Amino acid sequence: SDLGLIEKKNETLNNKSLRGLAYLQAGMSSHKTSLVFAKKFFAARLKNQSLDAKMRLPSYCMIAKFGSSENISSLISLYRKSSMALEQQQILLALTKISYKSINQSIKFLFGDEIRDQDRHLALDLALENPENKLLFWSEVKKHWPILRKKYEAGRGLGKIVSGLESFNTEKELKDMKTFLNVVDKKTFKQVLKHTIEKIEVNIAWQIRDQKEVYKYLKSEGL
């Protein structure tokens, strides 16, 4: 059925959820109608309007990925004035989708003192999964490691951050990760690190296999 972007009267909860998912997928793929809606939604939210909660995260993600530096500043300001913990978490997650041109704004905020530590490690996990900016975020994680270790020395925060490195898919990235983590205290994420390395090695193996198959096909076609 045609979900549209506006909630319909008496529609099912399933359709409400599907709308948010479809909207997010379309918008992050540069769907023009979704991007226009996201800008209008965000402008209305900045005016303190209470809007469809399921459309917040998709809208904020689009603003983070496609918006201007001013939009990112407004997104961060909204985090500061929001009284809803869920909305603040949604804004942090959106900032992990940020475009390269605004990466410094995201880095400064995600590693700053304004956000809750229990939210920070979840955001950094997702930031490391973003293929566009994962190496920049990883560089910052390494730089801030002493502070992060102190914040999460008694919990699972470091493990959550390390699990984001599953996005690594080259021998160079794997080597860099091993070199850094080989000399740090791993007692709170030893098992997570093992699983993460195994996942990366599988990703690399699949990539090599696929490259061989593509080369074989091209060669068979005389290309």
Salt bridges, closest charged atoms under 4 A:
GLU7 OE2 - LYS16 NZ 3.20
GLU11 OE2 - ARG19 NH1 2.72
GLU87 OE2 - ARG45 NE 2.85
GLU114 OE1 - ARG80 NE 2.68
ASP117 OD1 - ARG120 NH2 3.04
ASP117 OD1 - LYS151 NZ 3.47
ASP119 OD2 - ARG116 NH2 2.83
ASP125 OD2 - LYS160 NZ 3.38
GLU140 OE2 - LYS143 NZ 3.23
GLU140 OE1 - HIS144 ND1 3.64
GLU166 OE1 - LYS199 NZ 3.44
GLU173 OE1 - LYS134 NZ 3.49
ASP176 OD2 - LYS142 NZ 3.06
GLU201 OE2 - LYS178 NZ 3.82
ASP210 OD1 - ARG209 NH2 2.95
